[in-house]
Amino acid sequence: MPPPQLAVNVFLASVHHLLLEGADHELALHYRSVCARRGIEPTAASDAQLVGAFTSFCRTFRDDIAARCLTRATQTNEVGRCAILRAVLGSLRASGSQEVSLLDLGCSAGLNLLLDEYACVFGGTAVGPSDASVVLRCELRGVMPELAIPRIVARVGLDVAPIDVTDDDAVAWLLACLWPDDLDRFERLGRAVAVATARLGDLVLVQGDMVDALDEAASHAPASSRLVIANCWSAAYLPEARRHDLAARVASLATARPVTWVTMEGPGVARDLGVLGSTASLAHRGSSVVCVTDFAGNKSRSSLVAETHAHGAWLDWRASTSSLAA
């Protein structure tokens, strides 16, 4: 597997992809996602039985798995993260930003650019369209964030290999990158793909490196609007030096137009990007961080606004609206 791919993730996704495509093997009976797609009940197995079936499958389909490992890359488009992005955008609106352009770095299929199409439930509080086909449920562990968001006037995604939601094979790979036992997540992604297919004309997906093509992607957003640049667990795939390059490129862009940079990453990645201090206090072991960076000319200020689950399952919001851009 070519770097910087995580070998185990691509390997497991390759097996899952073959099963979703219809590979005939007993292993399919132990994958809940595959059984749901085939309309059959999953079969329980001991660890030893599962290991045996998995080994048999990999030997039988060795060449097919190897071909995918060589050419495929991890692609995740976890729409559960939209609950976290909504909280950030809500605070921007409360601070005075009435309209924004959204630029998602590592956008995959661009599903997170449509966050206002999804309903979100924070604890017992629901927000978003009442008839939404995609409902995101986020456990609230901190204070309630502002939930009304600015109008999104442009939706731009940047990815080295953006997913075309009208390409059945590309969508199958996107689903294969999910864990097969989490049916809720699996089915939610399928519904989000349907939403994106219906709103395809509202998305601009740019193919390119998130550092080198950043200016090109930003050019698709009206210069009069505040540009919200978000990297949601995507800068983790950059080597450390390129993370520094990304921070410099965002700062350079911010000298020419209003920019708010939203970083949702693991703490180590956020530190490499320069948006999380080395002494920042974290309350949750294994959490991801949400940092917001505001710019004024050549100066910037980064704030740790929340800790969260990497897939948006829970949010510990700690920001005040005064810490975010007006």
N, C-alpha and C positions, 0 to 999 in steps of 0.2 A: 504494500500500500504506500503510495507516495505521501510524503509529509505535506502538511501538518495533520493529516487525518488521524483520528483515534482508532487504532487498528481494530480493537474489540467491537466498537460501535459499528463500523462499516461491515465487519464480518457478520455480526448478528443481523444487521439490516439486510445483508445479501441473502441470508437464509430466509428471513421473513418475506422478502420480496419474491423469491421463488415460490414460496408457499401461497402467497397472495395471487400469484399468476396462475396457480392451479397445479403445481407439481404434485404428482401422485405418490404419496408416501405416508406411512403411519404417523410420522411426526406431526402432520397437519392436525391430528386428533387432539393434540395437547396444546395447540395455540388457540386461545379464546377468540382472537380477532379473525383468524382464518375460519374457525368453525362458524362464527356469526355470519361471515360472508357466504359460506357454503350452506347455511341453514341446517347445521347439525349440532348436536350437543358435544361439548368437549369431554374427553375421556381422562379420568384421573390416572396418575401413574406414580410409582415410587421413584425416588431419585435414580436408582439403578436402571429402571426401565426407561426413564427419560434420557439418561446418558447414552444408553444403548441405541435408542431411536435417533437421537441427535447425531451420534457417531456414524450410524448407518446412512443417514441422509447426506452427511458431508462427504462420505466416501462415494456415494452414488452420484452426487451432483457436484463433485469436486471442481471440474472445469468451469461449470456455470458460476459457481461461487467465486472462483479465482478471477474470472473475467470481470465480475462486478467489483471486486475488491480493487482491481487495477484501474478501473475507469470511473468509479462512483465516488462521491464525497458525501459526508454527513450533511443532511439537509433537514433542519428542524424549523417548523413554523408554528410555535406554540402560542395559540391565540389566548391562552390563559394569562399571558403576560400583558394583554391589553388592559386588564383591570388595573395594573400598576401604572401603565402609561396614562390611563384616564385620570388617576389621582394626580399625576404630575401636571397634566394639561389643565386640570381643574384649578390647581393652585396658580397657574399662569393666568387663567381667566380672572380669578379673584384679585390678581395683582394688576389687572388692567388690560391684558392682551385679549382683544375681542376676536381676532382672527389670526391663524397661524398656517404656515406651510409645514408639512411633516416629511422628513427625510429619514428613512429607515436604512441603516447600514447593515448589510447582510440580511436582506429582506426576504430571501427565499421566494415564496410565491406572492409576497406583498400582502398577506392576509392581515397583518397587524396595522396596515394603513387604513383599514376599514373599521377601526375600533368603535366608531359611533353607530355602526350597524348592529352591534352586539349589546345585549342586555347584561348588566353587571349587578350582582347581589353582594353587598358588603354587610356581613352579619345579617340583619333583618331588613336592610335598606336596599331597595332595588332602584336602578336608574337605567336609562336607555329605552329603546323601543319596547313597548309592552308586547308586541307580536313578534319579537326577534326569534329567529330560528336557532341562534347561538346564544346560550346563557352561560355566563361565567360566574362562578361562585368563589368568593374570596373571603377567607376567615380574617376578621379584623382583630389585630392584636394591639394596635396602638389607637391613637385618636382617629376620628372619622375625617378623611380628607374632603376637600371641596370636590364635588362630583359633576357640576355643570361645566362643560368644556367649551373652549372657543370654537368658532366656525373654522373648519379645515378647508382652506382654499386651494391647496395643492397636495397631492399624495404621491411622493416620489420614493422609489426603492432603488437601492444599489446593491448588486450582488455579482460575484464572479461568475455565477451560473444561475441566473434567475429561473424559477420554475414557471412554466406555462401551464395555467390551470386547465387549458383546453387539451393538453397532451395527457392522455390516459396513463401512459407509462411513467411520465414524470410525476404525476399525482400518486401513482402506486408506489413509487420510490419514497415520496414524502411520507406516505402512510407507513411504509416499511421501516422508517427510521424511528417510529414510536414503539414503545414496549408492547408486546402483543397481549398482555394480560389486562391492560387498562382500557376497557371497552368504552368508557365514558369519553376519555380523551380521543380515542380512535374515531368515534362517531361524531364528536364535536368538530374535529378537523374536517371530516367529510362535509359537514354542513357549512363550515366556513369557506371551503372550496366552492361550494354552490353559490354562496353570497358573492365571492370574488368573480366568479364567472358572469354573474348578472351585472356586476359593476366594473367590468374590465375596462371600459372606456374612461373611467375616472382615475385609473392608475397609470403612472409612468414608471416602468421598470428599466433601469439602466444597467447594462452589463459592464462590469469593470471592477478593479481593485478598489476597496473602500478608502484607501489613501490617495492613490493616483487619480482616480476618477471622481473624487469628491466635488471639485469645482464644477465639473460637467454636470453632475447630478443636481447640484444646487441651482444651476442655471435654469432648471425647469420650474423653479418656484418664483412667484412674483417678488421682485425686489422690495416692494412696499410692505410685505408681510414679514412677521417674525418667523425666522426659520428655526424649527425645532429639529435638531439632529439627534437621532437616537441610535445607540448601539445596544442591542438587547442580547447579551450572552453571545456576541459575535466577535468582539475584539479578542476574545479568548483564543481564537484561531490564528491570531497574529503573533509572530515572534516578538520578543520584548522590544527590540529596536524599532520595529514597525509600529508598535503601540506609541512610542515616543513621536514617531513621524505623524501618526494620526492626530495626536494632540496638537502638534505644531500646525498641521494643515487646517484643523478646525479653528485655531486661534487666528490664523492668517485670514481665513474666510470671514471671521467676525469683525475684522477691521473695515470691511466693505459694506456690511449690512447687519441688521439686528439678528443675533443668533443666541439661542439657548441650547446647550449641549446636555443631553440626558444620557447618563451611563448606567446601565443595569448589568452588572457583571459580578463575578466573584471578587472578594476584597483584594487579592493579589493583582488581578488584572486592573482593577480601579486604581491601585497604587502606581502601577506601571504607567497608566495614563495620566497620572499626576492630579487626579481629582479626589483622592482619598488620602488623608494624612496618615503617617505611620503610627501615630498615637490615637487614632480614632477609636472610640469605645464602641464595641459591638455587643448586643445583648443576647444574640441567638447563635449558638454554635452551628456552624455549617451554613449560615445564611448567605445570601447574596446581598449586595448593597445597591441602593439607588442614589446616585449623586447628580446634582444639577449644577452646571457651571454657567455663570452669567459673565458677559464681556462688556467692557467699556473702553473702547480704543485698544490700547496695547495691554490693558490690565484685565484680569479675570478673577472671579471668586467662585470657589466650588463649595457646595454644601452637601453634607450627608443628610438626605431627607427621609430615608426609610431603609429598613431591612426587609427582605422578602424571601419567600420560597422561589427557587429558580424557575418554576413553571407558573408562578402566580397563585398558588394555592392559599397563601396567607400573606398578609401585609402588616408590618409594624410601622405605621406612619408617624413621623416625628416633626415634620416641617411646619413652619409658620409661613403664611403667605408673604411676609415681609422679606423672606430670604430669597424669593424668586423674582425674576425679571418683571419689570413693569412695561 
